[in-house]
Amino acid sequence: MINNKERVQEIQQITGLRPTHFADLVRVAQLIYDPSGGVSSRIVKVNWLDFGIPSMVAENLRSLGKEYQYESPHVSIDLVWEQLTPETRSWFIANRSILWEIEESFPALDED
């Protein structure tokens, strides 16, 4: 049985992803779930394909964002990885360097 630390190291070694990539992914997932940033009077409709996010990936990330809506983006790598579909994993690996750009396209979320 692989412990948590070994599993995290294995994921990082295989994918080349770092903890900052996972934090960026969680932030993007939070935005996909609630692009208005929690402001109830603001309605924001987003075509995620405009950001290069296919609909199936957006749906997977929306569920991740819902689960971690009020969490710090520094969720354990192994927990996040296990919730990603194979399609989302592939998209994540290929697009890890642009996640921050997606996040910067929206008003800052209060992470306190």
N, C-alpha and C positions, 0 to 999 in steps of 0.2 A: 504494500500500500504506500503510495506516494503522499508525503505530508504537504501541507500548504506551501511552505517555502520552496520545496523541490518542484512542485507543480508550477509555481510562478516562474521559477528559473527556466524550466522546460519550455513554457509558453514563450518567454522572452527569447530564448535561444533559437527556437524553431522559426518564430515570426519576425524577429528583429525589432519588435515593438518594445518601447520603454514605458515606464510608469506615466510619464507625461503624455504619451499618446493615448493611454487609457483614460486619463483625466480629461483630455480634450474630447474624447469620444463620449464620455458621460455628460459633459457640458453640452455637446451637440445633441445628444439624446434628450436632455432636459429641454432644450430649445424646440426640438421636433414635437415633443409632447405638449409644450406650452410656449409657442413663439411670442406670446404677449408678455412673457416674463412675470406672470402672476398678477398683472393689472387687469382686473375684471372688466373695466370699462373700455378696454382696448381690444379690438378684434383684429387679429392678424391672420391673413390667409397666405399661405406660402406654397408655391409649387416647388417641392424639394428637388425635382428633376432639374430645375434651373441651377441648382447647386451641385449637380452631378450625383444625386442620391436617388437610385431607382426606388420605385414604390414599395417593393418587397423589403428592401433594406430600411426604408423609412418606417415601415410598419414595425419591424423588429426593434428599431431604435426608439420608436414611440413607446413601446411597452417597457423598454429599459428605462426610458426617461420618466415614465409614470412611476415605476418602482422606486427610483432614486430621486424623485422630484425635489425632496427637501434635504437631500444628503449632500455632503461634501463630494466634489467630483473625484476624490481620491478613494474610490471603492477598490477593494481587493481585486487584483488582476484576474485571479482564477474565477471569482464570482461573475465578473463581467464576461469573460471569455466563454464560460459555460452557457450563458444566456444568448449568445450570438448564433444565428443560423450560419450554415456554411457560406451562403451567399454574402451575408453581412461580414463575416470574417474576411473573405476575399476582398470585398470592397474596402474594409478598414485597413488592411495591409497595403493595398494599392493607393489609398488616399490619406494615409496618416499625416502627410506633410501639409495638407490643406485644411485640416479640421479647425485649426485656429482661425483661418480666414472666414470660415462659415460662422464661427462664434462671433467674430468681430463685426459681422454684418448686422448684428442685432444689438439692441440696448443691453448694457451690462445687467446681469442678474445679481441680486444681493446674495452673496455667499456667506454672510455672517451667521 
